[in-house]
Amino acid sequence: MVKIEFLGPIGKEAIEVDASNLKEVAQKLKDDKDIEKWLEECAVAVNDKIVDSLDIELKNGDRVSLLPPVCGG
């Protein structure tokens, strides 16, 4: 199982999903209409490392974080 964290204003509790890569995670999250709108805007981190590909392989216990854009100065 992989833990999915939704940070900042997404406002959703963490969930666990069975997925072997980020493509599978993205596909499962697209089924949730509240999350789907964030998928295009968020950065993604796997175990606290920002990634830029959905081809990242995942293993049991990995943590995927969705990081929404923030405003600041």
C-alpha positions as CSV (number, residue, x, y, z in Angstrom):
1,M,0.0,0.0,0.0
2,V,1.1,3.6,-0.8
3,K,0.0,6.5,1.4
4,I,-1.3,9.6,-0.5
5,E,-1.1,12.9,1.4
6,F,-3.0,16.0,0.3
7,L,-1.3,19.1,1.6
8,G,-2.4,22.7,2.1
9,P,-5.8,23.9,0.8
10,I,-6.7,20.5,-0.8
11,G,-8.3,19.7,2.6
12,K,-8.6,16.0,2.3
13,E,-7.4,13.3,4.7
14,A,-4.6,11.0,3.6
15,I,-5.6,7.7,2.0
16,E,-3.9,4.5,1.2
17,V,-4.0,2.9,-2.2
18,D,-2.6,-0.2,-3.9
19,A,-0.4,1.1,-6.8
20,S,2.9,0.1,-8.3
21,N,3.7,3.5,-10.0
22,L,2.5,7.1,-10.1
23,K,0.4,6.4,-13.3
24,E,-1.8,4.1,-11.3
25,V,-2.0,6.6,-8.4
26,A,-3.1,9.4,-10.9
27,Q,-5.7,7.1,-12.4
28,K,-7.2,6.3,-9.1
29,L,-7.2,10.0,-8.0
30,K,-9.0,11.0,-11.2
31,D,-12.0,9.1,-10.0
32,D,-12.4,11.6,-7.0
33,K,-13.9,14.8,-8.4
34,D,-12.6,16.8,-5.4
35,I,-9.0,15.8,-6.2
36,E,-9.2,15.7,-10.0
37,K,-9.2,19.5,-10.2
38,W,-5.9,19.6,-8.2
39,L,-4.0,17.0,-10.3
40,E,-2.9,19.4,-13.0
41,E,-1.8,22.2,-10.6
42,C,0.1,20.2,-7.9
43,A,3.7,19.2,-7.7
44,V,4.2,15.7,-6.6
45,A,6.7,14.3,-4.1
46,V,7.6,10.7,-3.4
47,N,9.1,10.2,0.0
48,D,9.7,13.9,0.2
49,K,11.5,14.2,-3.2
50,I,9.9,16.2,-5.9
51,V,9.3,14.1,-9.1
52,D,8.3,15.1,-12.6
53,S,7.4,11.8,-14.2
54,L,4.5,9.5,-13.7
55,D,6.8,6.5,-14.6
56,I,8.1,6.5,-11.0
57,E,7.9,3.0,-9.5
58,L,6.4,2.7,-6.0
59,K,6.9,0.1,-3.3
60,N,4.9,-0.8,-0.3
61,G,5.1,1.9,2.4
62,D,6.1,4.8,0.0
63,R,4.5,8.2,0.6
64,V,3.2,10.3,-2.2
65,S,2.4,14.0,-1.4
66,L,0.3,16.3,-3.6
67,L,1.7,19.9,-3.1
68,P,-0.6,22.6,-4.3
69,P,0.8,25.9,-5.5
70,V,1.0,28.6,-2.9
71,C,1.1,32.4,-2.9
72,G,3.6,34.2,-0.9
73,G,6.1,37.0,-0.9
